[in-house]
Amino acid sequence: MFNKVFSILTFSIIAAAFLSFKNAEPLQEQVEVKWYTWEEAVEASKTEERKVFVDIYTDWCGWCKRMDKNTFSHKSVAKYLNDDFYAVKLNAEQRQDIIFKGHTFKYMKQGRRGYHQLAYELMNGRMSYPTVVVLNEDFERIFIAPGYQEAKDFEYVLRFASEDHYKTKKWQAFLNEEKK
């Protein structure tokens, strides 16, 4: 009797597992963002103008790592970044100099850590991580978006910049219209 009940129970569990896998949505296809260094983005923009998307992060920032894993790896976000921007990863604490528009941006020691002058400039001195800065084709700042953002909300940020809505609307007006 025990063997019969055990067999029926085992069969039921296997059947339920099979049906749940069969009806499950397929896993999201992974699309990787093509990340550029600052210098690579500057060089690439000489042959094809695009807006520049800068992810400013630090190695120790947990929210930065989470954004890499959950937001930037999302298929639609990665596609936007690859198609419409030069996506740059900029470590806010990197030690290497960056020469841009005749100016040398350096690492500045401050306390136990420090910061890179280019990150400081791009973020208007408001050093928090992660922070995204979007620049136009002439490397002029369009906007700064500090903090972690989920992929579904982040698509609005990308559309606001890539479709030039920033030229005619304030961010909140754009967002209100989009979420109607």
N, CA, C and O of each residue as an XYZ file, in Angstrom:
720
protein
N       0.828     -1.195      0.000
C       0.000      0.000      0.000
C       0.880      1.271      0.000
O       0.630      2.225     -0.737
N       1.910      1.242      0.849
C       2.813      2.397      0.932
C       3.479      2.655     -0.417
O       3.579      3.806     -0.843
N       3.934      1.605     -1.094
C       4.602      1.757     -2.394
C       3.664      2.364     -3.434
O       4.094      3.156     -4.272
N       2.374      1.990     -3.381
C       1.396      2.503     -4.331
C       1.177      4.011     -4.093
O       1.148      4.790     -5.045
N       1.024      4.415     -2.828
C       0.832      5.823     -2.492
C       2.080      6.617     -2.858
O       1.985      7.709     -3.418
N       3.241      6.070     -2.543
C       4.504      6.737     -2.865
C       4.649      6.915     -4.376
O       5.081      7.973     -4.834
N       4.295      5.896     -5.149
C       4.392      5.968     -6.609
C       3.453      7.022     -7.172
O       3.838      7.779     -8.063
N       2.233      7.083     -6.668
C       1.252      8.070     -7.145
C       1.723      9.479     -6.794
O       1.628     10.395     -7.611
N       2.232      9.645     -5.570
C       2.728     10.948     -5.139
C       3.917     11.398     -5.987
O       3.983     12.553     -6.407
N       4.845     10.491     -6.235
C       6.015     10.793     -7.054
C       5.595     11.168     -8.462
O       6.093     12.149     -9.014
N       4.690     10.406     -9.051
C       4.196     10.705    -10.386
C       3.534     12.080    -10.438
O       3.736     12.832    -11.391
N       2.746     12.406     -9.419
C       2.054     13.703     -9.375
C       3.043     14.863     -9.324
O       2.860     15.874    -10.002
N       4.090     14.710     -8.520
C       5.099     15.765     -8.398
C       5.829     15.956     -9.717
O       6.040     17.087    -10.154
N       6.218     14.855    -10.356
C       6.918     14.930    -11.644
C       6.024     15.553    -12.706
O       6.488     16.380    -13.491
N       4.753     15.172    -12.744
C       3.817     15.719    -13.731
C       3.616     17.217    -13.508
O       3.584     17.990    -14.465
N       3.483     17.627    -12.239
C       3.299     19.051    -11.936
C       4.538     19.844    -12.347
O       4.424     20.927    -12.921
N       5.712     19.308    -12.053
C       6.955     19.987    -12.430
C       7.067     20.114    -13.943
O       7.454     21.167    -14.450
N       6.730     19.046    -14.671
C       6.796     19.063    -16.128
C       5.854     20.113    -16.697
O       6.233     20.878    -17.583
N       4.625     20.151    -16.188
C       3.649     21.110    -16.694
C       4.067     22.551    -16.376
O       3.855     23.453    -17.187
N       4.656     22.762    -15.207
C       5.067     24.128    -14.879
C       6.213     24.583    -15.785
O       6.250     25.749    -16.181
N       7.145     23.694    -16.121
C       8.223     24.054    -17.036
C       7.694     24.246    -18.448
O       8.138     25.137    -19.172
N       6.747     23.409    -18.834
C       6.200     23.494    -20.181
C       5.469     24.811    -20.390
O       5.533     25.392    -21.474
N       4.767     25.293    -19.347
C       3.974     26.519    -19.467
C       4.735     27.776    -19.064
O       4.221     28.886    -19.197
N       5.939     27.605    -18.580
C       6.731     28.762    -18.143
C       7.153     29.584    -19.349
O       7.365     29.063    -20.444
N       7.267     30.889    -19.114
C       7.748     31.761    -20.181
C       9.224     31.474    -20.409
O       9.946     31.153    -19.466
N       9.672     31.586    -21.637
C      11.100     31.354    -21.885
C      11.942     32.401    -21.164
O      11.490     33.525    -20.946
N      13.140     32.038    -20.805
C      14.045     32.971    -20.158
C      14.357     34.106    -21.117
O      14.445     33.917    -22.330
N      14.521     35.296    -20.538
C      14.843     36.463    -21.353
C      16.177     36.239    -22.061
O      17.171     35.848    -21.450
N      16.166     36.495    -23.343
C      17.408     36.390    -24.113
C      18.389     37.430    -23.599
O      18.045     38.602    -23.449
N      19.599     36.998    -23.336
C      20.618     37.919    -22.837
C      21.216     38.717    -23.997
O      21.622     38.155    -25.014
N      21.259     40.004    -23.826
C      21.910     40.893    -24.776
C      22.909     41.704    -23.964
O      22.545     42.315    -22.960
N      24.138     41.713    -24.384
C      25.155     42.443    -23.643
C      25.352     43.839    -24.218
O      25.337     44.046    -25.431
N      25.534     44.770    -23.325
C      25.837     46.138    -23.734
C      27.282     46.191    -24.206
O      28.174     45.616    -23.581
N      27.501     46.880    -25.302
C      28.867     47.131    -25.758
C      29.349     48.358    -24.997
O      28.968     49.487    -25.305
N      30.186     48.121    -24.007
C      30.715     49.217    -23.193
C      31.992     49.766    -23.809
O      32.850     49.016    -24.274
N      32.097     51.064    -23.803
C      33.268     51.771    -24.313
C      34.017     52.407    -23.149
O      33.430     52.686    -22.103
N      35.290     52.630    -23.332
C      36.003     53.521    -22.430
C      35.672     54.935    -22.887
O      35.112     55.133    -23.966
N      36.016     55.903    -22.071
C      35.780     57.298    -22.464
C      36.496     57.607    -23.776
O      35.922     58.201    -24.689
N      37.755     57.193    -23.852
C      38.562     57.478    -25.033
C      37.984     56.803    -26.282
O      37.981     57.398    -27.360
N      37.500     55.578    -26.146
C      36.899     54.870    -27.285
C      35.643     55.578    -27.771
O      35.420     55.680    -28.978
N      34.821     56.067    -26.850
C      33.594     56.778    -27.231
C      33.925     58.079    -27.956
O      33.283     58.423    -28.948
N      34.922     58.796    -27.462
C      35.336     60.041    -28.119
C      35.817     59.742    -29.536
O      35.454     60.444    -30.480
N      36.621     58.715    -29.681
C      37.142     58.346    -31.002
C      36.019     57.883    -31.935
O      35.977     58.286    -33.097
N      35.118     57.046    -31.441
C      34.011     56.543    -32.266
C      33.090     57.669    -32.719
O      32.551     57.629    -33.825
N      32.911     58.673    -31.863
C      32.014     59.774    -32.212
C      32.545     60.619    -33.368
O      31.800     61.393    -33.969
N      33.819     60.471    -33.673
C      34.397     61.209    -34.806
C      33.911     60.664    -36.142
O      33.878     61.394    -37.133
N      33.533     59.383    -36.179
C      33.048     58.792    -37.429
C      31.530     58.648    -37.459
O      30.926     58.695    -38.530
N      30.908     58.472    -36.290
C      29.445     58.380    -36.229
C      28.975     59.067    -34.961
O      29.260     58.609    -33.854
N      28.250     60.173    -35.125
C      27.768     60.904    -33.957
C      26.631     60.148    -33.292
O      25.707     59.674    -33.954
N      26.713     60.046    -31.989
C      25.659     59.469    -31.152
C      25.710     60.178    -29.815
O      26.706     60.813    -29.467
N      24.638     60.063    -29.082
C      24.665     60.540    -27.714
C      25.563     59.604    -26.905
O      25.825     58.471    -27.308
N      26.023     60.093    -25.770
C      26.914     59.315    -24.924
C      26.219     59.060    -23.597
O      25.742     59.981    -22.933
N      26.177     57.823    -23.239
C      25.576     57.382    -21.981
C      26.724     56.985    -21.058
O      27.520     56.114    -21.409
N      26.823     57.608    -19.888
C      27.938     57.331    -18.985
C      27.405     56.730    -17.687
O      26.653     57.373    -16.954
N      27.802     55.499    -17.417
C      27.482     54.842    -16.152
C      28.649     55.100    -15.215
O      29.738     54.559    -15.409
N      28.425     55.926    -14.198
C      29.479     56.247    -13.246
C      29.283     55.356    -12.023
O      28.230     55.365    -11.386
N      30.313     54.595    -11.717
C      30.229     53.565    -10.684
C      31.524     53.545     -9.872
O      32.483     54.255    -10.173
N      31.519     52.713     -8.840
C      32.749     52.386     -8.118
C      32.787     50.874     -7.941
O      31.757     50.205     -8.029
N      33.965     50.347     -7.695
C      34.113     48.898     -7.511
C      33.408     48.396     -6.258
O      32.989     47.238     -6.220
N      33.265     49.223     -5.244
C      32.690     48.803     -3.975
C      31.181     49.021     -3.897
O      30.571     48.650     -2.894
N      30.572     49.596     -4.897
C      29.149     49.973     -4.869
C      28.243     48.779     -5.183
O      28.214     48.295     -6.314
N      27.511     48.314     -4.180
C      26.587     47.201     -4.363
C      25.452     47.506     -5.320
O      25.076     46.656     -6.126
N      24.895     48.718     -5.241
C      23.798     49.097     -6.138
C      24.278     49.193     -7.585
O      23.509     48.944     -8.513
N      25.544     49.553     -7.778
C      26.109     49.601     -9.129
C      26.142     48.189     -9.722
O      25.781     47.984    -10.881
N      26.572     47.237     -8.928
C      26.631     45.841     -9.381
C      25.235     45.315     -9.665
O      25.022     44.574    -10.625
N      24.287     45.703     -8.824
C      22.908     45.266     -9.032
C      22.341     45.856    -10.320
O      21.602     45.188    -11.043
N      22.690     47.111    -10.604
C      22.218     47.738    -11.839
C      22.822     47.051    -13.058
O      22.143     46.869    -14.068
N      24.105     46.665    -12.970
C      24.728     45.892    -14.054
C      23.959     44.597    -14.283
O      23.652     44.238    -15.419
N      23.657     43.916    -13.214
C      23.019     42.596    -13.301
C      21.559     42.673    -13.739
O      21.123     41.878    -14.572
N      20.801     43.618    -13.190
C      19.355     43.644    -13.418
C      18.893     44.619    -14.492
O      17.919     44.348    -15.195
N      19.565     45.725    -14.626
C      19.084     46.764    -15.538
C      19.810     46.726    -16.873
O      19.184     46.612    -17.927
N      21.128     46.823    -16.823
C      21.893     46.879    -18.076
C      21.876     45.561    -18.829
O      22.126     45.550    -20.034
N      21.594     44.464    -18.172
C      21.531     43.173    -18.862
C      20.143     42.894    -19.436
O      19.956     41.899    -20.136
N      19.176     43.751    -19.153
C      17.825     43.573    -19.686
C      17.849     43.801    -21.193
O      18.469     44.748    -21.677
N      17.179     42.939    -21.916
C      17.251     42.940    -23.387
C      16.920     44.301    -24.007
O      17.672     44.783    -24.854
N      15.821     44.924    -23.605
C      15.418     46.181    -24.252
C      16.345     47.334    -23.862
O      16.627     48.202    -24.688
N      16.819     47.351    -22.621
C      17.762     48.388    -22.196
C      19.069     48.248    -22.969
O      19.593     49.229    -23.496
N      19.591     47.031    -23.035
C      20.850     46.786    -23.751
C      20.708     47.164    -25.219
O      21.628     47.733    -25.806
N      19.561     46.852    -25.817
C      19.343     47.190    -27.231
C      19.350     48.713    -27.429
O      19.991     49.211    -28.354
N      18.643     49.449    -26.571
C      18.664     50.914    -26.646
C      20.084     51.446    -26.549
O      20.501     52.281    -27.351
N      20.824     50.957    -25.558
C      22.183     51.451    -25.354
C      23.071     51.148    -26.558
O      23.844     52.004    -26.989
N      22.967     49.948    -27.097
C      23.803     49.562    -28.235
C      23.429     50.297    -29.514
O      24.301     50.639    -30.314
N      22.138     50.540    -29.710
C      21.676     51.150    -30.964
C      21.794     52.672    -30.993
O      22.085     53.256    -32.037
N      21.567     53.316    -29.840
C      21.412     54.767    -29.838
C      22.516     55.554    -29.129
O      22.565     56.779    -29.240
N      23.391     54.875    -28.413
C      24.377     55.566    -27.588
C      25.749     54.935    -27.722
O      25.897     53.800    -28.174
N      26.739     55.698    -27.319
C      28.023     55.119    -26.949
C      27.941     54.975    -25.441
O      27.965     55.967    -24.713
N      27.846     53.758    -24.979
C      27.696     53.482    -23.553
C      29.080     53.370    -22.918
O      29.881     52.510    -23.283
N      29.339     54.252    -21.968
C      30.652     54.330    -21.332
C      30.538     53.916    -19.872
O      29.637     54.358    -19.159
N      31.449     53.073    -19.440
C      31.605     52.737    -18.014
C      32.724     53.623    -17.501
O      33.831     53.592    -18.039
N      32.457     54.411    -16.472
C      33.466     55.285    -15.903
C      33.564     55.028    -14.404
O      32.644     55.338    -13.647
N      34.680     54.462    -13.991
C      34.931     54.227    -12.578
C      35.270     55.571    -11.945
O      36.262     56.202    -12.311
N      34.452     56.005    -11.004
C      34.625     57.313    -10.382
C      35.895     57.406     -9.547
O      36.280     58.490     -9.108
N      36.550     56.257     -9.330
C      37.783     56.249     -8.552
C      38.982     55.752     -9.359
O      40.006     55.367     -8.793
N      38.844     55.765    -10.675
C      39.956     55.274    -11.493
C      41.160     56.190    -11.358
O      41.025     57.396    -11.151
N      42.338     55.597    -11.478
C      43.587     56.338    -11.271
C      44.178     56.894    -12.562
O      45.030     57.781    -12.511
N      43.744     56.388    -13.723
C      44.315     56.823    -14.988
C      43.775     58.200    -15.387
O      42.589     58.490    -15.224
N      44.659     59.027    -15.903
C      44.256     60.335    -16.419
C      43.395     60.146    -17.663
O      43.539     59.168    -18.395
N      42.506     61.095    -17.882
C      41.723     61.150    -19.120
C      41.920     62.540    -19.705
O      41.670     63.550    -19.048
N      42.373     62.571    -20.949
C      42.557     63.846    -21.642
C      41.344     64.047    -22.543
O      41.028     63.200    -23.378
N      40.671     65.181    -22.360
C      39.460     65.458    -23.129
C      39.348     66.956    -23.359
O      39.401     67.750    -22.419
N      39.192     67.330    -24.629
C      39.047     68.735    -25.037
C      40.156     69.599    -24.444
O      39.907     70.691    -23.932
N      41.383     69.089    -24.523
C      42.531     69.861    -24.093
C      42.754     69.937    -22.588
O      43.645     70.652    -22.130
N      41.961     69.214    -21.821
C      42.102     69.234    -20.361
C      42.444     67.823    -19.873
O      41.889     66.841    -20.366
N      43.342     67.728    -18.921
C      43.687     66.432    -18.332
C      42.941     66.280    -17.018
O      43.163     67.033    -16.069
N      42.051     65.294    -16.978
C      41.284     64.976    -15.771
C      42.049     63.909    -15.006
O      42.449     62.891    -15.572
N      42.248     64.149    -13.711
C      43.094     63.289    -12.888
C      42.315     62.699    -11.720
O      41.204     63.124    -11.402
N      42.936     61.711    -11.098
C      42.442     61.151     -9.849
C      42.851     62.090     -8.728
O      44.004     62.518     -8.659
N      41.916     62.409     -7.856
C      42.175     63.300     -6.734
C      42.025     62.513     -5.436
O      40.950     61.997     -5.131
N      43.096     62.430     -4.689
C      43.079     61.729     -3.407
C      42.260     62.548     -2.419
O      42.448     63.758     -2.288
N      41.340     61.866     -1.723
C      40.525     62.538     -0.715
C      40.161     61.520      0.360
O      39.405     60.586      0.096
N      40.674     61.687      1.526
C      40.401     60.739      2.596
C      40.991     59.373      2.270
O      42.087     59.278      1.716
N      40.268     58.328      2.613
C      40.721     56.961      2.336
C      40.647     56.623      0.854
O      41.392     55.769      0.373
N      39.773     57.272      0.146
C      39.603     56.950     -1.273
C      40.007     58.142     -2.120
O      41.137     58.624     -2.038
N      39.104     58.596     -2.908
C      39.347     59.722     -3.788
C      38.328     59.687     -4.911
O      37.378     58.905     -4.871
N      38.520     60.522     -5.898
C      37.585     60.575     -7.015
C      38.332     61.025     -8.263
O      39.401     61.632     -8.194
N      37.741     60.711     -9.387
C      38.295     61.144    -10.661
C      37.622     62.462    -11.043
O      36.406     62.609    -10.923
N      38.420     63.403    -11.497
C      37.898     64.731    -11.831
C      36.824     64.697    -12.909
O      35.890     65.498    -12.864
N      36.930     63.793    -13.874
C      35.912     63.731    -14.926
C      34.570     63.301    -14.343
O      33.532     63.862    -14.694
N      34.584     62.320    -13.467
C      33.337     61.902    -12.813
C      32.750     63.070    -12.020
O      31.543     63.312    -12.062
N      33.591     63.778    -11.313
C      33.168     64.932    -10.524
C      32.509     65.980    -11.410
O      31.449     66.507    -11.071
N      33.134     66.283    -12.545
C      32.594     67.264    -13.495
C      31.247     66.808    -14.048
O      30.281     67.571    -14.065
N      31.194     65.559    -14.497
C      29.965     65.050    -15.106
C      28.800     65.045    -14.130
O      27.652     65.251    -14.524
N      29.098     64.808    -12.846
C      28.056     64.697    -11.826
C      27.813     66.012    -11.080
O      27.100     66.032    -10.077
N      28.398     67.098    -11.560
C      28.255     68.402    -10.899
C      28.687     68.361     -9.436
O      28.134     69.081     -8.604
N      29.662     67.533     -9.123
C      30.182     67.457     -7.770
C      29.330     66.671     -6.797
O      29.693     66.546     -5.627
N      28.211     66.141     -7.247
C      27.321     65.344     -6.380
C      27.675     63.879     -6.538
O      27.087     63.171     -7.355
N      28.625     63.437     -5.760
C      29.199     62.110     -5.912
C      28.343     61.063     -5.194
O      28.443     60.900     -3.978
N      27.512     60.365     -5.945
C      26.735     59.241     -5.419
C      26.662     58.189     -6.513
O      26.688     58.502     -7.703
N      26.571     56.952     -6.094
C      26.677     55.847     -7.052
C      25.545     54.856     -6.852
O      25.124     54.593     -5.726
N      25.062     54.315     -7.945
C      25.386     54.620     -9.337
C      24.754     55.948     -9.758
O      23.754     56.388     -9.191
N      25.345     56.554    -10.737
C      24.777     57.736    -11.377
C      24.983     57.581    -12.873
O      26.040     57.155    -13.339
N      23.948     57.939    -13.606
C      23.997     57.907    -15.060
C      23.984     59.347    -15.553
O      23.199     60.173    -15.085
N      24.856     59.631    -16.493
C      24.897     60.951    -17.119
C      24.741     60.728    -18.616
O      25.418     59.885    -19.204
N      23.845     61.489    -19.223
C      23.650     61.388    -20.670
C      24.120     62.694    -21.302
O      23.760     63.789    -20.870
N      24.927     62.537    -22.330
C      25.501     63.675    -23.047
C      24.992     63.677    -24.481
O      24.695     62.625    -25.047
N      24.894     64.856    -25.058
C      24.505     64.917    -26.464
C      25.707     64.591    -27.347
O      26.775     64.232    -26.852
N      25.522     64.719    -28.640
C      26.573     64.364    -29.596
C      27.821     65.246    -29.486
O      28.894     64.874    -29.960
N      27.675     66.409    -28.861
C      28.811     67.313    -28.650
C      29.401     67.167    -27.244
O      30.181     68.010    -26.802
N      29.029     66.109    -26.559
C      29.500     65.823    -25.202
C      29.066     66.889    -24.190
O      29.768     67.168    -23.218
N      27.899     67.472    -24.443
C      27.297     68.406    -23.490
C      26.240     67.647    -22.702
O      25.485     66.849    -23.259
N      26.195     67.903    -21.412
C      25.286     67.156    -20.537
C      23.826     67.455    -20.850
O      23.418     68.613    -20.934
N      23.048     66.389    -21.022
C      21.603     66.487    -21.188
C      20.947     66.388    -19.816
O      20.122     67.226    -19.450
N      21.317     65.364    -19.064
C      20.781     65.209    -17.715
C      21.603     64.222    -16.899
O      22.418     63.462    -17.423
N      21.355     64.265    -15.600
C      21.980     63.366    -14.636
C      20.858     62.580    -13.971
O      19.850     63.156    -13.561
N      21.034     61.263    -13.865
C      20.050     60.411    -13.194
C      20.762     59.606    -12.106
O      21.345     58.561    -12.392
N      20.718     60.087    -10.860
C      21.399     59.354     -9.787
C      20.551     58.199     -9.261
O      19.322     58.226     -9.339
N      21.228     57.188     -8.727
C      20.551     56.105     -8.038
C      20.233     54.905     -8.907
O      20.267     54.960    -10.136
N      19.919     53.811     -8.212
C      19.561     52.558     -8.868
C      18.207     52.705     -9.549
O      17.305     53.354     -9.019
N      18.068     52.096    -10.734
C      16.800     52.123    -11.454
C      16.519     50.756    -12.059
O      17.409     50.113    -12.616
N      15.288     50.331    -11.943
C      14.837     49.081    -12.558
C      14.766     49.254    -14.077
O      14.611     50.367    -14.579
N      14.879     48.157    -14.786
C      14.889     48.198    -16.260
C      13.632     48.836    -16.830
O      13.726     49.656    -17.744
N      12.463     48.485    -16.321
C      11.210     49.002    -16.896
C      11.122     50.524    -16.777
O      10.592     51.185    -17.670
N      11.636     51.079    -15.686
C      11.637     52.523    -15.516
C      12.786     53.174    -16.281
O      12.673     54.311    -16.739
N      13.863     52.461    -16.412
C      15.054     53.005    -17.063
C      14.838     53.221    -18.559
O      15.480     54.082    -19.161
N      13.957     52.460    -19.148
C      13.659     52.644    -20.575
C      13.129     54.050    -20.847
O      13.385     54.609    -21.913
N      12.395     54.626    -19.898
C      11.907     55.997    -20.060
C      13.078     56.979    -20.141
O      13.068     57.906    -20.950
N      14.076     56.765    -19.300
C      15.269     57.620    -19.303
C      15.931     57.567    -20.677
O      16.290     58.598    -21.247
N      16.088     56.361    -21.196
C      16.750     56.193    -22.493
C      15.938     56.813    -23.624
O      16.501     57.447    -24.516
N      14.629     56.637    -23.593
C      13.776     57.222    -24.638
C      13.771     58.746    -24.559
O      13.799     59.427    -25.584
N      13.737     59.270    -23.350
C      13.751     60.720    -23.152
C      14.952     61.340    -23.852
O      14.838     62.391    -24.482
N      16.095     60.688    -23.741
C      17.317     61.206    -24.365
C      17.400     60.844    -25.839
O      17.621     61.719    -26.676
N      17.228     59.573    -26.169
C      17.480     59.128    -27.542
C      16.489     59.711    -28.541
O      16.841     59.933    -29.700
N      15.259     59.960    -28.111
C      14.239     60.509    -29.006
C      14.136     62.037    -28.902
O      13.191     62.637    -29.414
N      15.108     62.650    -28.243
C      15.211     64.117    -28.130
C      14.026     64.793    -27.441
O      13.766     65.970    -27.689
N      13.307     64.077    -26.588
C      12.206     64.691    -25.839
C      12.719     65.780    -24.907
O      11.990     66.724    -24.601
N      13.949     65.663    -24.455
C      14.532     66.641    -23.538
C      14.595     68.038    -24.151
O      14.704     69.031    -23.432
N      14.526     68.114    -25.479
C      14.605     69.416    -26.144
C      13.306     70.198    -26.046
O      13.307     71.424    -26.158
N      12.188     69.490    -25.836
C      10.891     70.168    -25.841
C      10.097     69.998    -24.545
O       9.095     70.683    -24.344
N      10.535     69.088    -23.659
C       9.753     68.801    -22.450
C      10.651     68.651    -21.240
O      11.815     68.261    -21.343
N      10.085     68.967    -20.107
C      10.741     68.661    -18.840
C      10.540     67.169    -18.575
O       9.585     66.560    -19.057
N      11.464     66.593    -17.797
C      11.429     65.167    -17.504
C      10.081     64.729    -16.932
O       9.505     63.747    -17.400
N       9.574     65.439    -15.934
C       8.334     65.008    -15.278
C       7.147     65.057    -16.237
O       6.288     64.177    -16.193
N       7.085     66.062    -17.095
C       5.999     66.151    -18.083
C       6.073     64.972    -19.050
O       5.055     64.361    -19.375
N       7.269     64.662    -19.500
C       7.457     63.511    -20.389
C       6.999     62.228    -19.713
O       6.266     61.434    -20.303
N       7.428     62.029    -18.484
C       7.094     60.806    -17.748
C       5.591     60.693    -17.514
O       5.021     59.611    -17.656
N       4.954     61.790    -17.160
C       3.498     61.780    -16.947
C       2.761     61.386    -18.215
O       1.817     60.597    -18.164
N       3.183     61.929    -19.359
C       2.553     61.593    -20.643
C       2.753     60.123    -20.977
O       1.827     59.460    -21.444
N       3.950     59.613    -20.743
C       4.283     58.224    -21.102
C       3.532     57.210    -20.249
O       3.176     56.135    -20.731
N       3.294     57.539    -19.014
C       2.665     56.577    -18.082
C       1.161     56.630    -18.094
O       0.517     55.913    -17.329
N       0.570     57.472    -18.954
C      -0.909     57.549    -19.051
C      -1.463     56.297    -19.654
O      -2.677     56.175    -19.815
